[in-house]
Amino acid sequence: MMSSIQYRLNAPVTGQEVAAVFVRSGINRPTEDTNRIQKMLDHANLTITAWNGEKLVGIARSLTDFCYCCYLSDLAVDKEYQGRGIGQELIQQTRNQLSEQVTLILVSSPTAMSYYPAVGFDKAENAWIIRRKR
């Protein structure tokens, strides 16, 4: 029997733990470079993590000014735990840290395009991107 999922605000996590969740979730991130994953965590200013006991099973990692915009850079849930509302709760817990004045923004992978409208996101047609080299 699965214990209940606990959500933690800005809890310490390692690049290795998050890389493992990224791999188990199917999200495309540089998981072989745990130093880079660690830097991504170190420079985020809002993380919500989902835990089954002491096992990290999901993460929402964001960058925000807390007054105008919040970029939800990573939303990942271990495939074993998907379909249980954990992703939705990670989004809600993120929103709980923001005022109604803050726009929540994300860039979706092509495989997740149908998920985000189902959890309350509107598609934006006015975004631009300069892609990273790697």
MODELLER restraints for C-alpha pairs under 7 A, 6 or more apart:
rsr = mdl.restraints
at = mdl.atoms
rsr.add(forms.Gaussian(group=physical.xy_distance, feature=features.Distance(at['CA:3:A'], at['CA:52:A']), mean=6.27, stdev=0.5))
rsr.add(forms.Gaussian(group=physical.xy_distance, feature=features.Distance(at['CA:4:A'], at['CA:52:A']), mean=6.54, stdev=0.5))
rsr.add(forms.Gaussian(group=physical.xy_distance, feature=features.Distance(at['CA:5:A'], at['CA:50:A']), mean=6.28, stdev=0.5))
rsr.add(forms.Gaussian(group=physical.xy_distance, feature=features.Distance(at['CA:5:A'], at['CA:51:A']), mean=5.46, stdev=0.5))
rsr.add(forms.Gaussian(group=physical.xy_distance, feature=features.Distance(at['CA:5:A'], at['CA:52:A']), mean=5.04, stdev=0.5))
rsr.add(forms.Gaussian(group=physical.xy_distance, feature=features.Distance(at['CA:6:A'], at['CA:50:A']), mean=5.66, stdev=0.5))
rsr.add(forms.Gaussian(group=physical.xy_distance, feature=features.Distance(at['CA:6:A'], at['CA:51:A']), mean=5.13, stdev=0.5))
rsr.add(forms.Gaussian(group=physical.xy_distance, feature=features.Distance(at['CA:6:A'], at['CA:52:A']), mean=6.55, stdev=0.5))
rsr.add(forms.Gaussian(group=physical.xy_distance, feature=features.Distance(at['CA:7:A'], at['CA:48:A']), mean=6.62, stdev=0.5))
rsr.add(forms.Gaussian(group=physical.xy_distance, feature=features.Distance(at['CA:7:A'], at['CA:49:A']), mean=5.53, stdev=0.5))
rsr.add(forms.Gaussian(group=physical.xy_distance, feature=features.Distance(at['CA:7:A'], at['CA:50:A']), mean=4.62, stdev=0.5))
rsr.add(forms.Gaussian(group=physical.xy_distance, feature=features.Distance(at['CA:7:A'], at['CA:51:A']), mean=6.34, stdev=0.5))
rsr.add(forms.Gaussian(group=physical.xy_distance, feature=features.Distance(at['CA:8:A'], at['CA:48:A']), mean=5.58, stdev=0.5))
rsr.add(forms.Gaussian(group=physical.xy_distance, feature=features.Distance(at['CA:8:A'], at['CA:49:A']), mean=5.22, stdev=0.5))
rsr.add(forms.Gaussian(group=physical.xy_distance, feature=features.Distance(at['CA:8:A'], at['CA:50:A']), mean=6.57, stdev=0.5))
rsr.add(forms.Gaussian(group=physical.xy_distance, feature=features.Distance(at['CA:9:A'], at['CA:47:A']), mean=6.04, stdev=0.5))
rsr.add(forms.Gaussian(group=physical.xy_distance, feature=features.Distance(at['CA:9:A'], at['CA:48:A']), mean=4.81, stdev=0.5))
rsr.add(forms.Gaussian(group=physical.xy_distance, feature=features.Distance(at['CA:9:A'], at['CA:49:A']), mean=6.71, stdev=0.5))
rsr.add(forms.Gaussian(group=physical.xy_distance, feature=features.Distance(at['CA:10:A'], at['CA:46:A']), mean=6.16, stdev=0.5))
rsr.add(forms.Gaussian(group=physical.xy_distance, feature=features.Distance(at['CA:10:A'], at['CA:47:A']), mean=4.86, stdev=0.5))
rsr.add(forms.Gaussian(group=physical.xy_distance, feature=features.Distance(at['CA:10:A'], at['CA:48:A']), mean=5.98, stdev=0.5))
rsr.add(forms.Gaussian(group=physical.xy_distance, feature=features.Distance(at['CA:14:A'], at['CA:38:A']), mean=6.35, stdev=0.5))
rsr.add(forms.Gaussian(group=physical.xy_distance, feature=features.Distance(at['CA:15:A'], at['CA:34:A']), mean=5.09, stdev=0.5))
rsr.add(forms.Gaussian(group=physical.xy_distance, feature=features.Distance(at['CA:15:A'], at['CA:35:A']), mean=6.60, stdev=0.5))
rsr.add(forms.Gaussian(group=physical.xy_distance, feature=features.Distance(at['CA:15:A'], at['CA:37:A']), mean=4.98, stdev=0.5))
rsr.add(forms.Gaussian(group=physical.xy_distance, feature=features.Distance(at['CA:15:A'], at['CA:38:A']), mean=4.20, stdev=0.5))
rsr.add(forms.Gaussian(group=physical.xy_distance, feature=features.Distance(at['CA:16:A'], at['CA:34:A']), mean=5.74, stdev=0.5))
rsr.add(forms.Gaussian(group=physical.xy_distance, feature=features.Distance(at['CA:17:A'], at['CA:56:A']), mean=6.91, stdev=0.5))
rsr.add(forms.Gaussian(group=physical.xy_distance, feature=features.Distance(at['CA:19:A'], at['CA:31:A']), mean=4.89, stdev=0.5))
rsr.add(forms.Gaussian(group=physical.xy_distance, feature=features.Distance(at['CA:19:A'], at['CA:34:A']), mean=6.57, stdev=0.5))
rsr.add(forms.Gaussian(group=physical.xy_distance, feature=features.Distance(at['CA:19:A'], at['CA:37:A']), mean=6.76, stdev=0.5))
rsr.add(forms.Gaussian(group=physical.xy_distance, feature=features.Distance(at['CA:21:A'], at['CA:56:A']), mean=6.98, stdev=0.5))
rsr.add(forms.Gaussian(group=physical.xy_distance, feature=features.Distance(at['CA:21:A'], at['CA:57:A']), mean=6.21, stdev=0.5))
rsr.add(forms.Gaussian(group=physical.xy_distance, feature=features.Distance(at['CA:21:A'], at['CA:58:A']), mean=6.58, stdev=0.5))
rsr.add(forms.Gaussian(group=physical.xy_distance, feature=features.Distance(at['CA:21:A'], at['CA:77:A']), mean=6.84, stdev=0.5))
rsr.add(forms.Gaussian(group=physical.xy_distance, feature=features.Distance(at['CA:21:A'], at['CA:78:A']), mean=5.69, stdev=0.5))
rsr.add(forms.Gaussian(group=physical.xy_distance, feature=features.Distance(at['CA:22:A'], at['CA:29:A']), mean=6.86, stdev=0.5))
rsr.add(forms.Gaussian(group=physical.xy_distance, feature=features.Distance(at['CA:22:A'], at['CA:76:A']), mean=6.20, stdev=0.5))
rsr.add(forms.Gaussian(group=physical.xy_distance, feature=features.Distance(at['CA:23:A'], at['CA:31:A']), mean=6.93, stdev=0.5))
rsr.add(forms.Gaussian(group=physical.xy_distance, feature=features.Distance(at['CA:24:A'], at['CA:78:A']), mean=4.91, stdev=0.5))
rsr.add(forms.Gaussian(group=physical.xy_distance, feature=features.Distance(at['CA:24:A'], at['CA:79:A']), mean=5.96, stdev=0.5))
rsr.add(forms.Gaussian(group=physical.xy_distance, feature=features.Distance(at['CA:25:A'], at['CA:76:A']), mean=5.79, stdev=0.5))
rsr.add(forms.Gaussian(group=physical.xy_distance, feature=features.Distance(at['CA:25:A'], at['CA:77:A']), mean=5.19, stdev=0.5))
rsr.add(forms.Gaussian(group=physical.xy_distance, feature=features.Distance(at['CA:25:A'], at['CA:78:A']), mean=4.19, stdev=0.5))
rsr.add(forms.Gaussian(group=physical.xy_distance, feature=features.Distance(at['CA:25:A'], at['CA:79:A']), mean=4.93, stdev=0.5))
rsr.add(forms.Gaussian(group=physical.xy_distance, feature=features.Distance(at['CA:27:A'], at['CA:76:A']), mean=6.59, stdev=0.5))
rsr.add(forms.Gaussian(group=physical.xy_distance, feature=features.Distance(at['CA:44:A'], at['CA:61:A']), mean=6.58, stdev=0.5))
rsr.add(forms.Gaussian(group=physical.xy_distance, feature=features.Distance(at['CA:44:A'], at['CA:62:A']), mean=5.82, stdev=0.5))
rsr.add(forms.Gaussian(group=physical.xy_distance, feature=features.Distance(at['CA:44:A'], at['CA:63:A']), mean=5.25, stdev=0.5))
rsr.add(forms.Gaussian(group=physical.xy_distance, feature=features.Distance(at['CA:45:A'], at['CA:62:A']), mean=6.49, stdev=0.5))
rsr.add(forms.Gaussian(group=physical.xy_distance, feature=features.Distance(at['CA:45:A'], at['CA:63:A']), mean=5.48, stdev=0.5))
rsr.add(forms.Gaussian(group=physical.xy_distance, feature=features.Distance(at['CA:45:A'], at['CA:64:A']), mean=6.66, stdev=0.5))
rsr.add(forms.Gaussian(group=physical.xy_distance, feature=features.Distance(at['CA:46:A'], at['CA:61:A']), mean=6.12, stdev=0.5))
rsr.add(forms.Gaussian(group=physical.xy_distance, feature=features.Distance(at['CA:46:A'], at['CA:62:A']), mean=5.10, stdev=0.5))
rsr.add(forms.Gaussian(group=physical.xy_distance, feature=features.Distance(at['CA:46:A'], at['CA:63:A']), mean=6.24, stdev=0.5))
rsr.add(forms.Gaussian(group=physical.xy_distance, feature=features.Distance(at['CA:47:A'], at['CA:60:A']), mean=5.60, stdev=0.5))
rsr.add(forms.Gaussian(group=physical.xy_distance, feature=features.Distance(at['CA:47:A'], at['CA:61:A']), mean=4.53, stdev=0.5))
rsr.add(forms.Gaussian(group=physical.xy_distance, feature=features.Distance(at['CA:47:A'], at['CA:62:A']), mean=6.06, stdev=0.5))
rsr.add(forms.Gaussian(group=physical.xy_distance, feature=features.Distance(at['CA:48:A'], at['CA:59:A']), mean=5.75, stdev=0.5))
rsr.add(forms.Gaussian(group=physical.xy_distance, feature=features.Distance(at['CA:48:A'], at['CA:60:A']), mean=5.18, stdev=0.5))
rsr.add(forms.Gaussian(group=physical.xy_distance, feature=features.Distance(at['CA:48:A'], at['CA:61:A']), mean=6.65, stdev=0.5))
rsr.add(forms.Gaussian(group=physical.xy_distance, feature=features.Distance(at['CA:48:A'], at['CA:90:A']), mean=6.26, stdev=0.5))
rsr.add(forms.Gaussian(group=physical.xy_distance, feature=features.Distance(at['CA:48:A'], at['CA:93:A']), mean=6.89, stdev=0.5))
rsr.add(forms.Gaussian(group=physical.xy_distance, feature=features.Distance(at['CA:48:A'], at['CA:94:A']), mean=6.57, stdev=0.5))
rsr.add(forms.Gaussian(group=physical.xy_distance, feature=features.Distance(at['CA:49:A'], at['CA:58:A']), mean=5.66, stdev=0.5))
rsr.add(forms.Gaussian(group=physical.xy_distance, feature=features.Distance(at['CA:49:A'], at['CA:59:A']), mean=4.40, stdev=0.5))
rsr.add(forms.Gaussian(group=physical.xy_distance, feature=features.Distance(at['CA:49:A'], at['CA:60:A']), mean=6.40, stdev=0.5))
rsr.add(forms.Gaussian(group=physical.xy_distance, feature=features.Distance(at['CA:50:A'], at['CA:56:A']), mean=6.05, stdev=0.5))
rsr.add(forms.Gaussian(group=physical.xy_distance, feature=features.Distance(at['CA:50:A'], at['CA:57:A']), mean=5.57, stdev=0.5))
rsr.add(forms.Gaussian(group=physical.xy_distance, feature=features.Distance(at['CA:50:A'], at['CA:58:A']), mean=4.73, stdev=0.5))
rsr.add(forms.Gaussian(group=physical.xy_distance, feature=features.Distance(at['CA:50:A'], at['CA:59:A']), mean=6.10, stdev=0.5))
rsr.add(forms.Gaussian(group=physical.xy_distance, feature=features.Distance(at['CA:51:A'], at['CA:57:A']), mean=5.45, stdev=0.5))
rsr.add(forms.Gaussian(group=physical.xy_distance, feature=features.Distance(at['CA:51:A'], at['CA:58:A']), mean=6.98, stdev=0.5))
rsr.add(forms.Gaussian(group=physical.xy_distance, feature=features.Distance(at['CA:57:A'], at['CA:77:A']), mean=5.81, stdev=0.5))
rsr.add(forms.Gaussian(group=physical.xy_distance, feature=features.Distance(at['CA:57:A'], at['CA:78:A']), mean=5.24, stdev=0.5))
rsr.add(forms.Gaussian(group=physical.xy_distance, feature=features.Distance(at['CA:58:A'], at['CA:76:A']), mean=5.40, stdev=0.5))
rsr.add(forms.Gaussian(group=physical.xy_distance, feature=features.Distance(at['CA:58:A'], at['CA:77:A']), mean=4.15, stdev=0.5))
rsr.add(forms.Gaussian(group=physical.xy_distance, feature=features.Distance(at['CA:58:A'], at['CA:78:A']), mean=6.13, stdev=0.5))
rsr.add(forms.Gaussian(group=physical.xy_distance, feature=features.Distance(at['CA:59:A'], at['CA:75:A']), mean=5.77, stdev=0.5))
rsr.add(forms.Gaussian(group=physical.xy_distance, feature=features.Distance(at['CA:59:A'], at['CA:76:A']), mean=5.45, stdev=0.5))
rsr.add(forms.Gaussian(group=physical.xy_distance, feature=features.Distance(at['CA:59:A'], at['CA:77:A']), mean=6.63, stdev=0.5))
rsr.add(forms.Gaussian(group=physical.xy_distance, feature=features.Distance(at['CA:59:A'], at['CA:90:A']), mean=6.99, stdev=0.5))
rsr.add(forms.Gaussian(group=physical.xy_distance, feature=features.Distance(at['CA:60:A'], at['CA:72:A']), mean=6.90, stdev=0.5))
rsr.add(forms.Gaussian(group=physical.xy_distance, feature=features.Distance(at['CA:60:A'], at['CA:74:A']), mean=5.45, stdev=0.5))
rsr.add(forms.Gaussian(group=physical.xy_distance, feature=features.Distance(at['CA:60:A'], at['CA:75:A']), mean=4.53, stdev=0.5))
rsr.add(forms.Gaussian(group=physical.xy_distance, feature=features.Distance(at['CA:60:A'], at['CA:76:A']), mean=6.69, stdev=0.5))
rsr.add(forms.Gaussian(group=physical.xy_distance, feature=features.Distance(at['CA:60:A'], at['CA:90:A']), mean=5.91, stdev=0.5))
rsr.add(forms.Gaussian(group=physical.xy_distance, feature=features.Distance(at['CA:61:A'], at['CA:72:A']), mean=6.02, stdev=0.5))
rsr.add(forms.Gaussian(group=physical.xy_distance, feature=features.Distance(at['CA:61:A'], at['CA:73:A']), mean=5.74, stdev=0.5))
rsr.add(forms.Gaussian(group=physical.xy_distance, feature=features.Distance(at['CA:61:A'], at['CA:74:A']), mean=5.02, stdev=0.5))
rsr.add(forms.Gaussian(group=physical.xy_distance, feature=features.Distance(at['CA:61:A'], at['CA:75:A']), mean=6.68, stdev=0.5))
rsr.add(forms.Gaussian(group=physical.xy_distance, feature=features.Distance(at['CA:62:A'], at['CA:70:A']), mean=6.59, stdev=0.5))
rsr.add(forms.Gaussian(group=physical.xy_distance, feature=features.Distance(at['CA:62:A'], at['CA:71:A']), mean=5.44, stdev=0.5))
rsr.add(forms.Gaussian(group=physical.xy_distance, feature=features.Distance(at['CA:62:A'], at['CA:72:A']), mean=4.36, stdev=0.5))
rsr.add(forms.Gaussian(group=physical.xy_distance, feature=features.Distance(at['CA:62:A'], at['CA:73:A']), mean=5.36, stdev=0.5))
rsr.add(forms.Gaussian(group=physical.xy_distance, feature=features.Distance(at['CA:62:A'], at['CA:74:A']), mean=6.97, stdev=0.5))
rsr.add(forms.Gaussian(group=physical.xy_distance, feature=features.Distance(at['CA:63:A'], at['CA:70:A']), mean=5.75, stdev=0.5))
rsr.add(forms.Gaussian(group=physical.xy_distance, feature=features.Distance(at['CA:63:A'], at['CA:71:A']), mean=5.24, stdev=0.5))
rsr.add(forms.Gaussian(group=physical.xy_distance, feature=features.Distance(at['CA:63:A'], at['CA:72:A']), mean=6.68, stdev=0.5))
rsr.add(forms.Gaussian(group=physical.xy_distance, feature=features.Distance(at['CA:64:A'], at['CA:70:A']), mean=4.17, stdev=0.5))
rsr.add(forms.Gaussian(group=physical.xy_distance, feature=features.Distance(at['CA:64:A'], at['CA:71:A']), mean=6.18, stdev=0.5))
rsr.add(forms.Gaussian(group=physical.xy_distance, feature=features.Distance(at['CA:66:A'], at['CA:98:A']), mean=5.83, stdev=0.5))
rsr.add(forms.Gaussian(group=physical.xy_distance, feature=features.Distance(at['CA:66:A'], at['CA:102:A']), mean=6.65, stdev=0.5))
rsr.add(forms.Gaussian(group=physical.xy_distance, feature=features.Distance(at['CA:67:A'], at['CA:99:A']), mean=6.99, stdev=0.5))
rsr.add(forms.Gaussian(group=physical.xy_distance, feature=features.Distance(at['CA:67:A'], at['CA:101:A']), mean=6.27, stdev=0.5))
rsr.add(forms.Gaussian(group=physical.xy_distance, feature=features.Distance(at['CA:67:A'], at['CA:102:A']), mean=5.52, stdev=0.5))
rsr.add(forms.Gaussian(group=physical.xy_distance, feature=features.Distance(at['CA:68:A'], at['CA:101:A']), mean=5.99, stdev=0.5))
rsr.add(forms.Gaussian(group=physical.xy_distance, feature=features.Distance(at['CA:68:A'], at['CA:102:A']), mean=4.41, stdev=0.5))
rsr.add(forms.Gaussian(group=physical.xy_distance, feature=features.Distance(at['CA:68:A'], at['CA:103:A']), mean=6.24, stdev=0.5))
rsr.add(forms.Gaussian(group=physical.xy_distance, feature=features.Distance(at['CA:69:A'], at['CA:102:A']), mean=4.83, stdev=0.5))
rsr.add(forms.Gaussian(group=physical.xy_distance, feature=features.Distance(at['CA:69:A'], at['CA:103:A']), mean=4.69, stdev=0.5))
rsr.add(forms.Gaussian(group=physical.xy_distance, feature=features.Distance(at['CA:69:A'], at['CA:104:A']), mean=6.08, stdev=0.5))
rsr.add(forms.Gaussian(group=physical.xy_distance, feature=features.Distance(at['CA:70:A'], at['CA:102:A']), mean=6.61, stdev=0.5))
rsr.add(forms.Gaussian(group=physical.xy_distance, feature=features.Distance(at['CA:70:A'], at['CA:103:A']), mean=6.09, stdev=0.5))
rsr.add(forms.Gaussian(group=physical.xy_distance, feature=features.Distance(at['CA:70:A'], at['CA:104:A']), mean=4.90, stdev=0.5))
rsr.add(forms.Gaussian(group=physical.xy_distance, feature=features.Distance(at['CA:70:A'], at['CA:105:A']), mean=6.02, stdev=0.5))
rsr.add(forms.Gaussian(group=physical.xy_distance, feature=features.Distance(at['CA:71:A'], at['CA:104:A']), mean=6.05, stdev=0.5))
rsr.add(forms.Gaussian(group=physical.xy_distance, feature=features.Distance(at['CA:71:A'], at['CA:105:A']), mean=4.79, stdev=0.5))
rsr.add(forms.Gaussian(group=physical.xy_distance, feature=features.Distance(at['CA:71:A'], at['CA:106:A']), mean=5.67, stdev=0.5))
rsr.add(forms.Gaussian(group=physical.xy_distance, feature=features.Distance(at['CA:72:A'], at['CA:104:A']), mean=6.83, stdev=0.5))
rsr.add(forms.Gaussian(group=physical.xy_distance, feature=features.Distance(at['CA:72:A'], at['CA:105:A']), mean=5.97, stdev=0.5))
rsr.add(forms.Gaussian(group=physical.xy_distance, feature=features.Distance(at['CA:72:A'], at['CA:106:A']), mean=5.10, stdev=0.5))
rsr.add(forms.Gaussian(group=physical.xy_distance, feature=features.Distance(at['CA:73:A'], at['CA:106:A']), mean=6.19, stdev=0.5))
rsr.add(forms.Gaussian(group=physical.xy_distance, feature=features.Distance(at['CA:77:A'], at['CA:87:A']), mean=6.44, stdev=0.5))
rsr.add(forms.Gaussian(group=physical.xy_distance, feature=features.Distance(at['CA:88:A'], at['CA:119:A']), mean=6.51, stdev=0.5))
